[in-house]
């Protein structure tokens, strides 16, 4: 019982983290608008880190347990969507089903294999080129295909309430970004886009560490049962970073396998839990092995198929 109390959602902890994140955002933007280029560069790097951390919070808001008060998660989820450009309600629905179907590549709606088993030859060449030369397209493509694509989201979740919510989240971001791009294009190009590109460059390998090239299954149209949370540790990865980096940059989100075992535990308590023994790898070792593989093999095949364990 004591552990349940310790790991419960806390409005106090959640408010403190969001307040810090907003202050960090303000500081990064203040530096980014300076004329002196060293200050501008520092601001852009800090803003890129800040955008990534907003995504980490965005992920937790979608689980509905970051704040104890449920509606605050949706409210702050839309605030965080402004920074990570991920429509909140469509993200929340897709991510919920990702946690249901982790371990089944072709049933997990956020896995590319749920849309096509293998990329076309042209797409394969583009993917491999971008992965080899660190061109940040994977996170952006993932978000566009899964969360901005209202046609696909509405086909997966066709009830009218879901459709309205998904449309609202997309329009919410468009109402903010379209006027900004039209009325202040130079400001956005100089003070926002470089940080966004840095954020995407950083996000690509981080996103891919979570689930690609682990042991996984294909339903191939058969009726299958979802794996219990207690069984999902083998289908997600825990990446080992220096403790300071894990705690203050990733907010404990780097232990994705642990998160799949305890999806209702907010990130500010996740560090109190022991990581599973499956799928742990040092971040540099993962990067070395992953960069030695073509992107199509890394993303569309499993360790069971190639015999390569990352």
Buried (B, 14 or more C-beta within 10 A) or exposed (E): EEEEEEBBBBEEBBEEBBEEBEEBBEBBBEBBEBEEEEBBBBBBBBBBBBBBBBBBBBBBBBBBBBBBEEEBBBEBBBBBBBBBBBBBBBBBBBBBBBBBBBBBBBBBBBBBBBEEEEBEEEEBBBBBEBBEEEBBBBBBBBBEEBBBBBEBBBEBBEEEEBBEBBBBBBEBBEEEBEEEBEEEEEBBEBBBBBBBBBBBBBBBBBBBBBBBBBBBBBBEEEEBEBBEBEEBBBBBBBBBBEEEEBEEBBBBBBBBBBBBBBBEBBBBBBBEBEBBEBBBBEBEEBBEBBEEBBBBBBBBBBBEEEEBEB
